Every structure is written in structure tokens, then in C-alpha cells.
Amino acid sequence: MSKTVSPLTKFYRWKYSGLIVVSGIVVIILAGWFYYTSTLEFFDTWSCEGLIDYVMTDKDLGVPKHNELTEKQHLHLHEILQPCMDDFTPQNIHS
């Protein structure tokens, strides 16, 4: 009498199954990470000091100037900037 073994059990016991599963998970994670980073604006990862410096000065940072942003980018910038401005006081500039 032969024992019926499911294809999933055969795959689980196959010596390369771990390599296939782990590499598949890594590909999915990398694809998600690249999609996420492609949706960010150039200023999304900047610190509060960098954002304030970007908005308040006319330095050439190699990115579009504050007044050259699209309306959507401009609103998004100020959503990010608002908590920074709430904490902005002359005492904590250099701390």
C-alpha cells in the first residue's frame, strides 16, 4: 500500500525549499521598500533644521527652490514643517 504525500510536504522536505522561500520574501521586501522610497518627496527625510533652512534661505541645495514647488509638494512640505515650527524657539536653535 503506497502512502500519498501532498506536494506541499514534498516541497517542505526538499533541500532547496528554504532558499526559494527566503529569496522570495527578500524580493517582496525589496520591491515594497523601493516602491515606498519612490513615493517620497526629496524633503521627506530631512531634519527640522534642514527644513527650516530650506524654507528660510535661498541657498542652492541642488533641489527646486521653495517657491518653485508644485502646490501639492508645497502643502506636503508645510504639513511636515508645522511640528518643527511649533518647537522653534530662539533657545532651542543651538541645542
Jmol script that loads the backbone (N, CA, C; Angstrom):
load data "model"
ATOM      1  N   MET A   1       0.845  -1.171   0.000  1.00  0.00           N
ATOM      2  CA  MET A   1       0.000   0.000   0.000  1.00  0.00           C
ATOM      3  C   MET A   1       0.893   1.237   0.000  1.00  0.00           C
ATOM      4  N   SER A   2       0.666   2.130  -0.979  1.00  0.00           N
ATOM      5  CA  SER A   2       1.505   3.327  -1.078  1.00  0.00           C
ATOM      6  C   SER A   2       0.875   4.468  -0.280  1.00  0.00           C
ATOM      7  N   LYS A   3       1.745   5.250   0.257  1.00  0.00           N
ATOM      8  CA  LYS A   3       1.300   6.384   1.067  1.00  0.00           C
ATOM      9  C   LYS A   3       1.261   7.619   0.175  1.00  0.00           C
ATOM     10  N   THR A   4       0.170   8.359   0.205  1.00  0.00           N
ATOM     11  CA  THR A   4       0.034   9.567  -0.596  1.00  0.00           C
ATOM     12  C   THR A   4       0.650  10.741   0.172  1.00  0.00           C
ATOM     13  N   VAL A   5       1.567  11.438  -0.492  1.00  0.00           N
ATOM     14  CA  VAL A   5       2.235  12.578   0.126  1.00  0.00           C
ATOM     15  C   VAL A   5       1.842  13.828  -0.657  1.00  0.00           C
ATOM     16  N   SER A   6       1.434  14.840   0.064  1.00  0.00           N
ATOM     17  CA  SER A   6       0.997  16.070  -0.605  1.00  0.00           C
ATOM     18  C   SER A   6       2.200  16.795  -1.215  1.00  0.00           C
ATOM     19  N   PRO A   7       1.971  17.565  -2.279  1.00  0.00           N
ATOM     20  CA  PRO A   7       3.060  18.322  -2.902  1.00  0.00           C
ATOM     21  C   PRO A   7       3.688  19.336  -1.935  1.00  0.00           C
ATOM     22  N   LEU A   8       2.892  19.860  -1.006  1.00  0.00           N
ATOM     23  CA  LEU A   8       3.412  20.814  -0.033  1.00  0.00           C
ATOM     24  C   LEU A   8       4.411  20.140   0.900  1.00  0.00           C
ATOM     25  N   THR A   9       4.131  18.925   1.293  1.00  0.00           N
ATOM     26  CA  THR A   9       5.056  18.180   2.146  1.00  0.00           C
ATOM     27  C   THR A   9       6.340  17.860   1.387  1.00  0.00           C
ATOM     28  N   LYS A  10       6.219  17.510   0.117  1.00  0.00           N
ATOM     29  CA  LYS A  10       7.410  17.244  -0.697  1.00  0.00           C
ATOM     30  C   LYS A  10       8.277  18.504  -0.808  1.00  0.00           C
ATOM     31  N   PHE A  11       7.624  19.636  -1.027  1.00  0.00           N
ATOM     32  CA  PHE A  11       8.363  20.894  -1.138  1.00  0.00           C
ATOM     33  C   PHE A  11       9.041  21.242   0.184  1.00  0.00           C
ATOM     34  N   TYR A  12       8.342  21.019   1.301  1.00  0.00           N
ATOM     35  CA  TYR A  12       8.893  21.330   2.619  1.00  0.00           C
ATOM     36  C   TYR A  12      10.146  20.510   2.896  1.00  0.00           C
ATOM     37  N   ARG A  13      10.187  19.292   2.449  1.00  0.00           N
ATOM     38  CA  ARG A  13      11.330  18.420   2.712  1.00  0.00           C
ATOM     39  C   ARG A  13      12.443  18.544   1.672  1.00  0.00           C
ATOM     40  N   TRP A  14      12.196  19.251   0.595  1.00  0.00           N
ATOM     41  CA  TRP A  14      13.190  19.422  -0.451  1.00  0.00           C
ATOM     42  C   TRP A  14      14.302  20.326   0.066  1.00  0.00           C
ATOM     43  N   LYS A  15      15.554  20.032  -0.214  1.00  0.00           N
ATOM     44  CA  LYS A  15      16.664  20.755   0.410  1.00  0.00           C
ATOM     45  C   LYS A  15      16.792  22.202  -0.048  1.00  0.00           C
ATOM     46  N   TYR A  16      16.253  22.581  -1.191  1.00  0.00           N
ATOM     47  CA  TYR A  16      16.357  23.961  -1.680  1.00  0.00           C
ATOM     48  C   TYR A  16      15.101  24.796  -1.388  1.00  0.00           C
ATOM     49  N   SER A  17      14.153  24.236  -0.680  1.00  0.00           N
ATOM     50  CA  SER A  17      12.908  24.970  -0.440  1.00  0.00           C
ATOM     51  C   SER A  17      13.149  26.234   0.390  1.00  0.00           C
ATOM     52  N   GLY A  18      14.037  26.167   1.373  1.00  0.00           N
ATOM     53  CA  GLY A  18      14.331  27.345   2.189  1.00  0.00           C
ATOM     54  C   GLY A  18      14.936  28.460   1.373  1.00  0.00           C
ATOM     55  N   LEU A  19      15.817  28.112   0.470  1.00  0.00           N
ATOM     56  CA  LEU A  19      16.451  29.104  -0.388  1.00  0.00           C
ATOM     57  C   LEU A  19      15.408  29.811  -1.257  1.00  0.00           C
ATOM     58  N   ILE A  20      14.483  29.055  -1.799  1.00  0.00           N
ATOM     59  CA  ILE A  20      13.442  29.632  -2.649  1.00  0.00           C
ATOM     60  C   ILE A  20      12.518  30.534  -1.837  1.00  0.00           C
ATOM     61  N   VAL A  21      12.095  30.076  -0.668  1.00  0.00           N
ATOM     62  CA  VAL A  21      11.167  30.858   0.152  1.00  0.00           C
ATOM     63  C   VAL A  21      11.830  32.134   0.664  1.00  0.00           C
ATOM     64  N   VAL A  22      13.036  32.026   1.191  1.00  0.00           N
ATOM     65  CA  VAL A  22      13.720  33.200   1.731  1.00  0.00           C
ATOM     66  C   VAL A  22      14.021  34.207   0.630  1.00  0.00           C
ATOM     67  N   SER A  23      14.495  33.752  -0.516  1.00  0.00           N
ATOM     68  CA  SER A  23      14.780  34.697  -1.595  1.00  0.00           C
ATOM     69  C   SER A  23      13.494  35.351  -2.102  1.00  0.00           C
ATOM     70  N   GLY A  24      12.395  34.621  -2.113  1.00  0.00           N
ATOM     71  CA  GLY A  24      11.107  35.216  -2.500  1.00  0.00           C
ATOM     72  C   GLY A  24      10.666  36.296  -1.536  1.00  0.00           C
ATOM     73  N   ILE A  25      10.851  36.048  -0.250  1.00  0.00           N
ATOM     74  CA  ILE A  25      10.489  37.051   0.759  1.00  0.00           C
ATOM     75  C   ILE A  25      11.377  38.281   0.634  1.00  0.00           C
ATOM     76  N   VAL A  26      12.663  38.079   0.397  1.00  0.00           N
ATOM     77  CA  VAL A  26      13.586  39.206   0.224  1.00  0.00           C
ATOM     78  C   VAL A  26      13.185  40.043  -0.994  1.00  0.00           C
ATOM     79  N   VAL A  27      12.810  39.405  -2.073  1.00  0.00           N
ATOM     80  CA  VAL A  27      12.383  40.134  -3.271  1.00  0.00           C
ATOM     81  C   VAL A  27      11.131  40.954  -2.982  1.00  0.00           C
ATOM     82  N   ILE A  28      10.184  40.391  -2.257  1.00  0.00           N
ATOM     83  CA  ILE A  28       8.954  41.112  -1.917  1.00  0.00           C
ATOM     84  C   ILE A  28       9.266  42.315  -1.026  1.00  0.00           C
ATOM     85  N   ILE A  29      10.130  42.131  -0.030  1.00  0.00           N
ATOM     86  CA  ILE A  29      10.504  43.233   0.865  1.00  0.00           C
ATOM     87  C   ILE A  29      11.224  44.334   0.093  1.00  0.00           C
ATOM     88  N   LEU A  30      12.161  43.969  -0.767  1.00  0.00           N
ATOM     89  CA  LEU A  30      12.880  44.975  -1.557  1.00  0.00           C
ATOM     90  C   LEU A  30      11.946  45.728  -2.506  1.00  0.00           C
ATOM     91  N   ALA A  31      11.029  45.020  -3.128  1.00  0.00           N
ATOM     92  CA  ALA A  31      10.081  45.680  -4.028  1.00  0.00           C
ATOM     93  C   ALA A  31       9.222  46.681  -3.248  1.00  0.00           C
ATOM     94  N   GLY A  32       8.765  46.292  -2.060  1.00  0.00           N
ATOM     95  CA  GLY A  32       7.996  47.202  -1.217  1.00  0.00           C
ATOM     96  C   GLY A  32       8.801  48.412  -0.790  1.00  0.00           C
ATOM     97  N   TRP A  33      10.060  48.199  -0.423  1.00  0.00           N
ATOM     98  CA  TRP A  33      10.931  49.300   0.002  1.00  0.00           C
ATOM     99  C   TRP A  33      11.182  50.273  -1.151  1.00  0.00           C
ATOM    100  N   PHE A  34      11.484  49.755  -2.338  1.00  0.00           N
ATOM    101  CA  PHE A  34      11.729  50.633  -3.481  1.00  0.00           C
ATOM    102  C   PHE A  34      10.469  51.395  -3.883  1.00  0.00           C
ATOM    103  N   TYR A  35       9.306  50.762  -3.770  1.00  0.00           N
ATOM    104  CA  TYR A  35       8.062  51.476  -4.059  1.00  0.00           C
ATOM    105  C   TYR A  35       7.848  52.595  -3.049  1.00  0.00           C
ATOM    106  N   TYR A  36       8.056  52.292  -1.760  1.00  0.00           N
ATOM    107  CA  TYR A  36       7.866  53.293  -0.708  1.00  0.00           C
ATOM    108  C   TYR A  36       8.802  54.485  -0.913  1.00  0.00           C
ATOM    109  N   THR A  37      10.077  54.224  -1.167  1.00  0.00           N
ATOM    110  CA  THR A  37      11.025  55.330  -1.327  1.00  0.00           C
ATOM    111  C   THR A  37      10.779  56.121  -2.618  1.00  0.00           C
ATOM    112  N   SER A  38      10.185  55.489  -3.611  1.00  0.00           N
ATOM    113  CA  SER A  38       9.901  56.222  -4.847  1.00  0.00           C
ATOM    114  C   SER A  38       8.725  57.182  -4.676  1.00  0.00           C
ATOM    115  N   THR A  39       7.894  56.974  -3.655  1.00  0.00           N
ATOM    116  CA  THR A  39       6.749  57.858  -3.429  1.00  0.00           C
ATOM    117  C   THR A  39       7.099  59.043  -2.537  1.00  0.00           C
ATOM    118  N   LEU A  40       8.302  59.072  -1.962  1.00  0.00           N
ATOM    119  CA  LEU A  40       8.694  60.163  -1.071  1.00  0.00           C
ATOM    120  C   LEU A  40       9.138  61.389  -1.868  1.00  0.00           C
ATOM    121  N   GLU A  41       8.929  62.551  -1.283  1.00  0.00           N
ATOM    122  CA  GLU A  41       9.466  63.788  -1.845  1.00  0.00           C
ATOM    123  C   GLU A  41      10.907  63.926  -1.372  1.00  0.00           C
ATOM    124  N   PHE A  42      11.676  64.777  -2.015  1.00  0.00           N
ATOM    125  CA  PHE A  42      13.098  64.908  -1.667  1.00  0.00           C
ATOM    126  C   PHE A  42      13.291  65.422  -0.248  1.00  0.00           C
ATOM    127  N   PHE A  43      12.311  66.118   0.327  1.00  0.00           N
ATOM    128  CA  PHE A  43      12.467  66.711   1.652  1.00  0.00           C
ATOM    129  C   PHE A  43      11.850  65.860   2.763  1.00  0.00           C
ATOM    130  N   ASP A  44      11.271  64.712   2.441  1.00  0.00           N
ATOM    131  CA  ASP A  44      10.601  63.892   3.452  1.00  0.00           C
ATOM    132  C   ASP A  44      11.543  63.348   4.518  1.00  0.00           C
ATOM    133  N   THR A  45      12.796  63.162   4.200  1.00  0.00           N
ATOM    134  CA  THR A  45      13.727  62.579   5.168  1.00  0.00           C
ATOM    135  C   THR A  45      14.605  63.630   5.840  1.00  0.00           C
ATOM    136  N   TRP A  46      14.378  64.893   5.569  1.00  0.00           N
ATOM    137  CA  TRP A  46      15.193  65.953   6.142  1.00  0.00           C
ATOM    138  C   TRP A  46      14.822  66.203   7.601  1.00  0.00           C
ATOM    139  N   SER A  47      15.761  66.697   8.377  1.00  0.00           N
ATOM    140  CA  SER A  47      15.519  67.053   9.776  1.00  0.00           C
ATOM    141  C   SER A  47      14.802  68.398   9.837  1.00  0.00           C
ATOM    142  N   CYS A  48      14.347  68.761  11.035  1.00  0.00           N
ATOM    143  CA  CYS A  48      13.689  70.059  11.208  1.00  0.00           C
ATOM    144  C   CYS A  48      14.627  71.209  10.848  1.00  0.00           C
ATOM    145  N   GLU A  49      15.888  71.096  11.231  1.00  0.00           N
ATOM    146  CA  GLU A  49      16.843  72.154  10.918  1.00  0.00           C
ATOM    147  C   GLU A  49      17.014  72.302   9.406  1.00  0.00           C
ATOM    148  N   GLY A  50      17.085  71.184   8.712  1.00  0.00           N
ATOM    149  CA  GLY A  50      17.219  71.222   7.254  1.00  0.00           C
ATOM    150  C   GLY A  50      15.996  71.813   6.582  1.00  0.00           C
ATOM    151  N   LEU A  51      14.814  71.465   7.078  1.00  0.00           N
ATOM    152  CA  LEU A  51      13.581  72.014   6.510  1.00  0.00           C
ATOM    153  C   LEU A  51      13.484  73.514   6.732  1.00  0.00           C
ATOM    154  N   ILE A  52      13.796  73.951   7.951  1.00  0.00           N
ATOM    155  CA  ILE A  52      13.735  75.386   8.247  1.00  0.00           C
ATOM    156  C   ILE A  52      14.756  76.132   7.405  1.00  0.00           C
ATOM    157  N   ASP A  53      15.940  75.590   7.279  1.00  0.00           N
ATOM    158  CA  ASP A  53      16.983  76.209   6.454  1.00  0.00           C
ATOM    159  C   ASP A  53      16.536  76.287   4.992  1.00  0.00           C
ATOM    160  N   TYR A  54      15.890  75.231   4.507  1.00  0.00           N
ATOM    161  CA  TYR A  54      15.409  75.193   3.114  1.00  0.00           C
ATOM    162  C   TYR A  54      14.359  76.275   2.869  1.00  0.00           C
ATOM    163  N   VAL A  55      13.438  76.440   3.813  1.00  0.00           N
ATOM    164  CA  VAL A  55      12.340  77.393   3.619  1.00  0.00           C
ATOM    165  C   VAL A  55      12.798  78.833   3.836  1.00  0.00           C
ATOM    166  N   MET A  56      13.680  79.058   4.796  1.00  0.00           N
ATOM    167  CA  MET A  56      14.038  80.419   5.194  1.00  0.00           C
ATOM    168  C   MET A  56      15.169  81.037   4.369  1.00  0.00           C
ATOM    169  N   THR A  57      15.967  80.237   3.673  1.00  0.00           N
ATOM    170  CA  THR A  57      17.096  80.805   2.933  1.00  0.00           C
ATOM    171  C   THR A  57      16.961  80.523   1.441  1.00  0.00           C
ATOM    172  N   ASP A  58      17.793  81.179   0.672  1.00  0.00           N
ATOM    173  CA  ASP A  58      17.818  80.985  -0.778  1.00  0.00           C
ATOM    174  C   ASP A  58      19.065  80.237  -1.221  1.00  0.00           C
ATOM    175  N   LYS A  59      19.618  79.403  -0.349  1.00  0.00           N
ATOM    176  CA  LYS A  59      20.807  78.633  -0.706  1.00  0.00           C
ATOM    177  C   LYS A  59      20.488  77.677  -1.851  1.00  0.00           C
ATOM    178  N   ASP A  60      21.466  77.451  -2.698  1.00  0.00           N
ATOM    179  CA  ASP A  60      21.303  76.468  -3.775  1.00  0.00           C
ATOM    180  C   ASP A  60      21.660  75.092  -3.223  1.00  0.00           C
ATOM    181  N   LEU A  61      20.650  74.267  -2.988  1.00  0.00           N
ATOM    182  CA  LEU A  61      20.856  72.943  -2.417  1.00  0.00           C
ATOM    183  C   LEU A  61      20.814  71.843  -3.472  1.00  0.00           C
ATOM    184  N   GLY A  62      20.701  72.216  -4.714  1.00  0.00           N
ATOM    185  CA  GLY A  62      20.622  71.214  -5.775  1.00  0.00           C
ATOM    186  C   GLY A  62      19.231  70.628  -5.943  1.00  0.00           C
ATOM    187  N   VAL A  63      18.246  71.240  -5.318  1.00  0.00           N
ATOM    188  CA  VAL A  63      16.844  70.818  -5.433  1.00  0.00           C
ATOM    189  C   VAL A  63      16.015  72.046  -5.802  1.00  0.00           C
ATOM    190  N   PRO A  64      14.771  71.863  -6.227  1.00  0.00           N
ATOM    191  CA  PRO A  64      13.949  73.032  -6.562  1.00  0.00           C
ATOM    192  C   PRO A  64      13.806  73.984  -5.369  1.00  0.00           C
ATOM    193  N   LYS A  65      13.784  75.264  -5.649  1.00  0.00           N
ATOM    194  CA  LYS A  65      13.602  76.269  -4.598  1.00  0.00           C
ATOM    195  C   LYS A  65      12.210  76.131  -3.994  1.00  0.00           C
ATOM    196  N   HIS A  66      12.061  76.690  -2.787  1.00  0.00           N
ATOM    197  CA  HIS A  66      10.786  76.598  -2.070  1.00  0.00           C
ATOM    198  C   HIS A  66       9.635  77.169  -2.882  1.00  0.00           C
ATOM    199  N   ASN A  67       9.862  78.265  -3.573  1.00  0.00           N
ATOM    200  CA  ASN A  67       8.783  78.890  -4.348  1.00  0.00           C
ATOM    201  C   ASN A  67       8.558  78.225  -5.705  1.00  0.00           C
ATOM    202  N   GLU A  68       9.377  77.230  -6.072  1.00  0.00           N
ATOM    203  CA  GLU A  68       9.214  76.520  -7.344  1.00  0.00           C
ATOM    204  C   GLU A  68       8.492  75.179  -7.181  1.00  0.00           C
ATOM    205  N   LEU A  69       8.093  74.841  -5.969  1.00  0.00           N
ATOM    206  CA  LEU A  69       7.406  73.571  -5.732  1.00  0.00           C
ATOM    207  C   LEU A  69       5.988  73.622  -6.282  1.00  0.00           C
ATOM    208  N   THR A  70       5.464  72.452  -6.630  1.00  0.00           N
ATOM    209  CA  THR A  70       4.056  72.389  -7.023  1.00  0.00           C
ATOM    210  C   THR A  70       3.198  72.633  -5.788  1.00  0.00           C
ATOM    211  N   GLU A  71       1.939  72.898  -6.008  1.00  0.00           N
ATOM    212  CA  GLU A  71       1.047  73.165  -4.875  1.00  0.00           C
ATOM    213  C   GLU A  71       0.967  71.950  -3.941  1.00  0.00           C
ATOM    214  N   LYS A  72       0.916  70.761  -4.529  1.00  0.00           N
ATOM    215  CA  LYS A  72       0.852  69.539  -3.723  1.00  0.00           C
ATOM    216  C   LYS A  72       2.127  69.370  -2.878  1.00  0.00           C
ATOM    217  N   GLN A  73       3.292  69.589  -3.494  1.00  0.00           N
ATOM    218  CA  GLN A  73       4.558  69.490  -2.770  1.00  0.00           C
ATOM    219  C   GLN A  73       4.644  70.561  -1.680  1.00  0.00           C
ATOM    220  N   HIS A  74       4.186  71.754  -1.997  1.00  0.00           N
ATOM    221  CA  HIS A  74       4.245  72.861  -1.047  1.00  0.00           C
ATOM    222  C   HIS A  74       3.385  72.574   0.180  1.00  0.00           C
ATOM    223  N   LEU A  75       2.173  72.080  -0.038  1.00  0.00           N
ATOM    224  CA  LEU A  75       1.307  71.736   1.094  1.00  0.00           C
ATOM    225  C   LEU A  75       1.907  70.597   1.914  1.00  0.00           C
ATOM    226  N   HIS A  76       2.467  69.621   1.255  1.00  0.00           N
ATOM    227  CA  HIS A  76       3.098  68.499   1.959  1.00  0.00           C
ATOM    228  C   HIS A  76       4.296  68.986   2.777  1.00  0.00           C
ATOM    229  N   LEU A  77       5.083  69.891   2.224  1.00  0.00           N
ATOM    230  CA  LEU A  77       6.225  70.448   2.945  1.00  0.00           C
ATOM    231  C   LEU A  77       5.764  71.146   4.215  1.00  0.00           C
ATOM    232  N   HIS A  78       4.702  71.929   4.118  1.00  0.00           N
ATOM    233  CA  HIS A  78       4.242  72.665   5.296  1.00  0.00           C
ATOM    234  C   HIS A  78       3.555  71.755   6.315  1.00  0.00           C
ATOM    235  N   GLU A  79       2.995  70.631   5.882  1.00  0.00           N
ATOM    236  CA  GLU A  79       2.484  69.648   6.840  1.00  0.00           C
ATOM    237  C   GLU A  79       3.630  69.068   7.668  1.00  0.00           C
ATOM    238  N   ILE A  80       4.746  68.820   7.022  1.00  0.00           N
ATOM    239  CA  ILE A  80       5.916  68.288   7.720  1.00  0.00           C
ATOM    240  C   ILE A  80       6.571  69.375   8.564  1.00  0.00           C
ATOM    241  N   LEU A  81       6.571  70.593   8.071  1.00  0.00           N
ATOM    242  CA  LEU A  81       7.256  71.700   8.725  1.00  0.00           C
ATOM    243  C   LEU A  81       6.518  72.208   9.960  1.00  0.00           C
ATOM    244  N   GLN A  82       5.200  72.067  10.003  1.00  0.00           N
ATOM    245  CA  GLN A  82       4.417  72.646  11.100  1.00  0.00           C
ATOM    246  C   GLN A  82       4.860  72.157  12.486  1.00  0.00           C
ATOM    247  N   PRO A  83       5.056  70.862  12.712  1.00  0.00           N
ATOM    248  CA  PRO A  83       5.530  70.443  14.051  1.00  0.00           C
ATOM    249  C   PRO A  83       6.911  71.013  14.382  1.00  0.00           C
ATOM    250  N   CYS A  84       7.739  71.203  13.369  1.00  0.00           N
ATOM    251  CA  CYS A  84       9.062  71.797  13.600  1.00  0.00           C
ATOM    252  C   CYS A  84       8.919  73.246  14.036  1.00  0.00           C
ATOM    253  N   MET A  85       8.012  73.971  13.416  1.00  0.00           N
ATOM    254  CA  MET A  85       7.818  75.384  13.756  1.00  0.00           C
ATOM    255  C   MET A  85       7.173  75.538  15.131  1.00  0.00           C
ATOM    256  N   ASP A  86       6.372  74.564  15.548  1.00  0.00           N
ATOM    257  CA  ASP A  86       5.779  74.612  16.880  1.00  0.00           C
ATOM    258  C   ASP A  86       6.867  74.530  17.951  1.00  0.00           C
ATOM    259  N   ASP A  87       7.935  73.782  17.666  1.00  0.00           N
ATOM    260  CA  ASP A  87       9.048  73.629  18.600  1.00  0.00           C
ATOM    261  C   ASP A  87      10.122  74.694  18.426  1.00  0.00           C
ATOM    262  N   PHE A  88       9.963  75.555  17.443  1.00  0.00           N
ATOM    263  CA  PHE A  88      11.005  76.538  17.104  1.00  0.00           C
ATOM    264  C   PHE A  88      10.952  77.711  18.074  1.00  0.00           C
ATOM    265  N   THR A  89      11.968  77.834  18.873  1.00  0.00           N
ATOM    266  CA  THR A  89      12.137  78.997  19.741  1.00  0.00           C
ATOM    267  C   THR A  89      13.608  79.381  19.675  1.00  0.00           C
ATOM    268  N   PRO A  90      13.927  80.635  19.942  1.00  0.00           N
ATOM    269  CA  PRO A  90      15.347  81.037  19.888  1.00  0.00           C
ATOM    270  C   PRO A  90      16.246  80.228  20.823  1.00  0.00           C
ATOM    271  N   GLN A  91      15.704  79.729  21.932  1.00  0.00           N
ATOM    272  CA  GLN A  91      16.537  78.981  22.873  1.00  0.00           C
ATOM    273  C   GLN A  91      16.969  77.639  22.317  1.00  0.00           C
ATOM    274  N   ASN A  92      16.133  76.966  21.523  1.00  0.00           N
ATOM    275  CA  ASN A  92      16.480  75.610  21.099  1.00  0.00           C
ATOM    276  C   ASN A  92      17.108  75.560  19.705  1.00  0.00           C
ATOM    277  N   ILE A  93      17.512  76.680  19.162  1.00  0.00           N
ATOM    278  CA  ILE A  93      18.166  76.677  17.858  1.00  0.00           C
ATOM    279  C   ILE A  93      19.512  75.966  17.942  1.00  0.00           C
ATOM    280  N   HIS A  94      20.270  76.238  18.977  1.00  0.00           N
ATOM    281  CA  HIS A  94      21.624  75.715  19.090  1.00  0.00           C
ATOM    282  C   HIS A  94      21.725  74.523  20.031  1.00  0.00           C
ATOM    283  N   SER A  95      20.629  73.976  20.474  1.00  0.00           N
ATOM    284  CA  SER A  95      20.720  72.839  21.391  1.00  0.00           C
ATOM    285  C   SER A  95      20.647  71.517  20.681  1.00  0.00           C
TER     286      SER A  95
END
end "model"
wireframe off; spacefill off
backbone 0.3
color backbone group
